[in-house]
Amino acid sequence: MDRCPICRNRAPAAECSRCGADLSSLLRLEQQAQRLVESGITLLRLRHYEGALQLLSSALRQQYHPLTEKLAAMAGEAQLKAAIAAMLRQDWAEAKRSTESLLRWGPREAQDQLLAEQLAGFIEQQRRLRS
């Protein structure tokens, strides 16, 4: 938090030096969101996309940041690719689990766009295979 949300004072501490607002709860939420993002990045590196998506989505609900949104979209895209790969293998249980996870945790705008693009690609690929 760069400014006090009450008086817009710069670089506030747990208590704003200008207006006296108690900002400790907001600072704790900000720190918690940062820890969620760091854990989500770790899970992305380990290719555990479902867990990364859950953590990054939780971080976004606590504190919006464009980079966190992009990381969540990356995790969602990877999760969607895993679901499509499972469909191609005809592993329906895994495809269902991956898809349900994506629908539950994915950021809505990125999720809708990715679903539309990836499913259109999947359908086109299936059409080519059947031709």
N, C-alpha and C positions, 0 to 999 in steps of 0.2 A: 504494500500500500504506500503510494508516494505522497498522498495527501489525506488529511483528515476529511472524512465524508461530511462532517457537520460545517466546519468553517473554512475548509480548503487550505489549512496551514500545511506547509511543506514538511516532509519527513517526520511524521508523528511517531511518538513512542507509545507505550501502553496507555498513557494519559496525554491528551493533547495539551501542549504548553500554552496555546492561545485560548481555547474555549473550555478546557478541562474535561472533555468527553472521555469516557472510559472506552478505549479501543482494544483492550486486551482480548476480548472474545473474537473480534474481527481479525486480529493478528494471529490468534491461534488457528482460526479457520484457514487463513492464508498459508500458514506453515503446514497445516495438515494437507491441504491441497497440493502443496509443493512436494511433500513426501509421497503422496499418491502418484504424482507425475513421475518422480524419480523411480519408484517401484514399477510403474507401467513401462518406462523406458527399459528397465532391466529385463522385464518379461518380453518386450519386443526383441531385444537382443538374443534372448533364449528361444525365440520363435514360439512362445506360448501366447498366441494371439488372443485367445478368448479371455484369459486373465488380464492381459494388457488392456484390452478393450473395456473390461469391467472397471479397472482402476482409473483409467483415463476418463471414462464417462463420469465416474464418481467425482473426480477432480473438477471436471467441467461444471458439474452441478453445484459444487462449492464455490468455485471461482472461475469465471470465464477468462480464457486467454487464447488468442488465435493459434499459437504454437501447439497448445494442448489439443485444440480442436483438430489441427492437422495430424498430430500423432494418433489421435483416436480414429480419424479417417483412414490412416495407414493401417492400423490394426484391424479396422473393419473390413478394409479391402482384402487384407491377407486372410481374414476369417471367411470372407465370401469366396475367395479362390479355393480355400480348403473345402468349402461346401460343394463347389462346382466339381472339384477333383473327386470328391466322394461320390457325387452323382455319376460321373463318368466311369468310376469303378463299380458302380451299382451297389455301393455300400450305403444303403438307404438309412440305416440307423445313424451313421456318422453324418450323413448329409442333413438329416433332420435336426440332429443335435447342434451342428454348426450353424444352420440357418436360424434355429430358434434363439441361439445365443446372440447372433448378429441382430436379430429383430428386437431382442430385449435390451441390448446394451448400446447399439450403434447410434451415433449422432444422427438425427433424423434427416437433415439435408444431405449429408454425405451418403448416408445409408440409401436414401431414395435414388440418388443419382447413380451410385455404384450398382445397386440392384438392377436398375433399368439398363445400364450399359452392359453389365456382366451377363445378365439373363438374355439380353438381345444377342450378345456374342455366343452364348451357349446354344441358343435356339438356332442361330445361323450355322454353327458348327454341326449340330445334329442334322440339319437339313442337308448339308454337304455330304455328310457320312451316308445318309440314306439315298442320295442321288446316284 
